[in-house]
Amino acid sequence: MELIRVMKNIIYSILITGLIASCASPEEKEFPESFTVTVKNPSGVDRSDVMIHLPFDKVTADFNSSAFIVLDESVEIPSQYNKSDQDYKGIVLVLDNLKANETKILTVRYKKEGESKRTYTKRTQAELSHKVGGEWKEREYIGGEFKNVDFLRVPPEHKDHSWFIRYEGPGWESDKVGYRFYLDQRNAVDVFGKKVTEPVLQKAGLDGFDSYHELQAWGMDVLKVAKSLGVGSIGYLDTAAVRVEVTDSVTCRVTENGDVYSSILTNYYGWNTRKVKTDLASRLTIHAGSRLTHCIIDVTGELDNLCTGLIKDSKAERFSKEANESGYGYLASYGKQSLNNDNLGIAVLFSYDKFMEFTNDANSHIVKLKPNQGKLDYYLVAAWEGEHEGIKTKEEFIAYLDKVAAELATPVQVTINKK
């Protein structure tokens, strides 16, 4: 009798296990391991396109970055795993919305071994493209074809209008806006206004080297930089802002080119500010659904005269907001300052502890910022009225900046729960 009872229990256990397995979702079958993440919006305002970062050293030890998904209940959320980005290494995902004071429980599912690639809509891009197969003649590159690369040590011959780098530098974009900076002695950030939400940088500069200065179906270069700080370029404040113009050497790397997050790292060795010489590393990041670029700067030594800012344009109105002790301030301008002669807003946002003063020179509106132990970060942003569902008035732009500043001051709270 005892043997019969034991056999019945075994059969019952097998049946229950089989029943549970048969009820498992396809996601649970493919990705049997899991842990949860608590995400909370601590503010009383709804948020959209919220980036969530799960640091690589905080997730469970047996996590497999080559085979995972993230679920909001039963809905799969586009995500990626950053391996090369030093600031946001680990899992990155973007929530479409997070209501005021809302708490979500997300589930990260994975399998311990193997690979399982997921396909999501590509909403960000970073690229660097230069010519190969040609030759240098003094400071011009003659012949050749453009090829996308992940890394470039800038040749000493390369200057502005050397015809070597497509649209003259690396580019990065979200589904809202695109940016580039000149990877030459100018080192200033420019803006690509987008009329569409899909990636467009791969189209720029192919049908004529600077054809992007004219309106295309996808959009155009909308900002004239000239000798200014453009939008959010890093500089050294002497009697005027000194861009990163004189260096010993420069390297540039696309660190991430993902569906929801992209980033670029540039190292400037031996930057001569005219006062001191230093090494500077610049990291530029963007995520899906956002106009913001996060600018993260490292310098050797203590430089108290770092600055950033915006081009001065007589067609645009300048305005600014100082931060309170727990908040973010901004320096901004808005008006018909685009190359298409329509409205464009540009701004930089910074935290209270980094702010030193507002000033200006002949070419730029300037904000002086203070690094902490050689580290500095701030945000740059542009909003062109021609973009898809774009901001079209100064009042809308100021309301947008106030909302962004409040969100930066009160970040979403993320807790990785133990298995």
URGIJO-V652584 format. One record per backbone hydrogen bond with DSSP energy under -0.5 kcal/mol. NH is the residue of the N-H (numbers start at 1). CO is the residue of the C=O. If there is no record, write none. Layout:
BEGIN
nh=NH co=CO
nh=NH co=CO
END
This chain:
BEGIN
nh=5 co=1
nh=6 co=2
nh=7 co=3
nh=8 co=4
nh=9 co=5
nh=10 co=6
nh=11 co=7
nh=12 co=8
nh=13 co=9
nh=14 co=10
nh=15 co=11
nh=16 co=12
nh=17 co=13
nh=18 co=14
nh=19 co=15
nh=20 co=16
nh=21 co=17
nh=22 co=18
nh=23 co=19
nh=24 co=20
nh=24 co=21
nh=29 co=25
nh=30 co=26
nh=31 co=27
nh=33 co=110
nh=35 co=108
nh=37 co=106
nh=38 co=415
nh=39 co=37
nh=39 co=104
nh=40 co=413
nh=41 co=102
nh=42 co=40
nh=47 co=98
nh=49 co=96
nh=50 co=95
nh=51 co=49
nh=52 co=93
nh=54 co=91
nh=55 co=53
nh=56 co=89
nh=58 co=55
nh=59 co=55
nh=63 co=60
nh=65 co=63
nh=67 co=64
nh=69 co=109
nh=70 co=77
nh=71 co=107
nh=72 co=75
nh=73 co=71
nh=73 co=105
nh=74 co=72
nh=75 co=72
nh=76 co=74
nh=77 co=70
nh=80 co=92
nh=82 co=80
nh=82 co=90
nh=83 co=81
nh=90 co=82
nh=91 co=54
nh=92 co=80
nh=93 co=52
nh=94 co=78
nh=95 co=50
nh=98 co=47
nh=101 co=43
nh=102 co=99
nh=104 co=39
nh=106 co=37
nh=106 co=104
nh=107 co=71
nh=108 co=35
nh=109 co=69
nh=109 co=107
nh=110 co=33
nh=111 co=67
nh=116 co=66
nh=120 co=118
nh=123 co=121
nh=123 co=259
nh=125 co=173
nh=127 co=171
nh=128 co=149
nh=130 co=147
nh=131 co=164
nh=132 co=145
nh=135 co=142
nh=137 co=140
nh=140 co=137
nh=141 co=162
nh=142 co=135
nh=142 co=140
nh=145 co=132
nh=147 co=130
nh=149 co=128
nh=152 co=252
nh=154 co=152
nh=154 co=250
nh=158 co=155
nh=162 co=159
nh=166 co=129
nh=168 co=165
nh=169 co=166
nh=171 co=127
nh=172 co=179
nh=173 co=125
nh=174 co=177
nh=178 co=192
nh=179 co=172
nh=180 co=190
nh=181 co=170
nh=182 co=188
nh=183 co=168
nh=183 co=181
nh=184 co=182
nh=187 co=182
nh=189 co=229
nh=190 co=180
nh=192 co=178
nh=193 co=191
nh=193 co=220
nh=194 co=176
nh=195 co=218
nh=196 co=218
nh=203 co=200
nh=204 co=200
nh=204 co=201
nh=206 co=203
nh=208 co=206
nh=211 co=208
nh=213 co=210
nh=214 co=211
nh=216 co=219
nh=220 co=193
nh=221 co=212
nh=222 co=191
nh=222 co=220
nh=223 co=191
nh=225 co=223
nh=228 co=225
nh=231 co=189
nh=232 co=309
nh=233 co=229
nh=235 co=307
nh=236 co=242
nh=237 co=305
nh=238 co=236
nh=238 co=240
nh=242 co=236
nh=243 co=241
nh=244 co=234
nh=245 co=243
nh=247 co=245
nh=248 co=269
nh=249 co=269
nh=251 co=267
nh=252 co=152
nh=253 co=265
nh=254 co=150
nh=255 co=253
nh=255 co=263
nh=256 co=263
nh=258 co=261
nh=262 co=286
nh=263 co=256
nh=264 co=284
nh=265 co=253
nh=266 co=282
nh=267 co=251
nh=268 co=266
nh=268 co=280
nh=269 co=249
nh=269 co=267
nh=271 co=278
nh=272 co=246
nh=273 co=271
nh=273 co=276
nh=278 co=271
nh=280 co=268
nh=281 co=298
nh=282 co=266
nh=283 co=296
nh=284 co=264
nh=285 co=294
nh=286 co=262
nh=288 co=260
nh=290 co=287
nh=293 co=380
nh=294 co=285
nh=295 co=293
nh=295 co=378
nh=296 co=283
nh=296 co=294
nh=297 co=376
nh=298 co=281
nh=299 co=374
nh=300 co=279
nh=303 co=301
nh=304 co=302
nh=307 co=235
nh=308 co=367
nh=310 co=365
nh=311 co=230
nh=312 co=363
nh=316 co=313
nh=317 co=334
nh=319 co=332
nh=321 co=330
nh=327 co=324
nh=329 co=350
nh=330 co=321
nh=331 co=348
nh=332 co=319
nh=333 co=346
nh=334 co=317
nh=335 co=344
nh=336 co=315
nh=337 co=335
nh=338 co=342
nh=339 co=222
nh=341 co=338
nh=344 co=335
nh=345 co=383
nh=346 co=333
nh=347 co=381
nh=348 co=331
nh=349 co=379
nh=350 co=329
nh=352 co=327
nh=354 co=351
nh=355 co=351
nh=356 co=368
nh=357 co=368
nh=359 co=366
nh=361 co=364
nh=365 co=310
nh=366 co=359
nh=367 co=308
nh=368 co=357
nh=369 co=306
nh=370 co=354
nh=371 co=303
nh=371 co=369
nh=372 co=375
nh=373 co=371
nh=375 co=372
nh=376 co=297
nh=378 co=295
nh=379 co=349
nh=380 co=293
nh=381 co=347
nh=383 co=345
nh=385 co=343
nh=387 co=384
nh=388 co=194
nh=390 co=387
nh=397 co=393
nh=398 co=394
nh=399 co=395
nh=400 co=396
nh=401 co=397
nh=402 co=398
nh=403 co=399
nh=404 co=400
nh=405 co=401
nh=406 co=402
nh=407 co=403
nh=408 co=404
nh=409 co=405
nh=410 co=406
nh=413 co=40
nh=415 co=38
nh=417 co=36
nh=417 co=415
END
